[in-house]
Amino acid sequence: SPDPPRHPQMTDCLTSIKSVNKTDALSLLTTFGRLFDVLHEPFLKVPKGAAAPKISVFYN
């Protein structure tokens, strides 16, 4: 599995959304690699384990 992201600013940005916790943020950043990709990937590609209602805030 890839190393966790080394940019705490990206994690802080994602967790500034009330429903997204640090675990969710790290999962997304580890899966997609870049904050841009987290915010622009189609909703159906959300990794398993991430709660869809939490992540859907990016796509609604």
N, C-alpha and C positions, 0 to 999 in steps of 0.2 A: 504494500500500500504506500502511496506517496507520503512524503513528509508533510506535517501540518504547515499551513501557511505561516510565513514569518513576518507578516505585516499586521500588527495589532490594530492599526488604524482601520483596516478593512473589517475586522471583527467588530470593532467599536461602531463602525458605520451601520453594520447589519443589526447589531444588538440595540441600536438606538430606536429600532422599531419595537414597540412594547411587547408584541407577541413572539419575537424571535430571541431565543436565549443563546448563550455562548456555544452550546453543543450544536444547535441548529446552524449557527453561523460557520463554525469550523467544518461541519459536514458539507455544507454548500461550497465553501472555499476549497476544501480538499478535493471535492468532486469536480468542480468546474475550473479551479485554478486562479481565475481572475474575477474581480468584482464585476467588471463589465459583463462577463459571461454569465454570472449568477443572475444579473438583472435582465439579460436578454435571451436566455434559453427558453424554449417553449415550456409551458407549465407541465406537460406530460413527461418531461425529462427530469423532474425533481427526483432526487435519489430516494430510494426506500429508506425508511427510518425517519425521514423529515416529515413532520406533520403537514399535510397539504393545506389545511386552513391557515397555518402560520405562514407558509411560504407564498400562498396565493396573494398576499398583500402586494407583492411585486407585480402582479399581472392584472390586477383589478383597478 
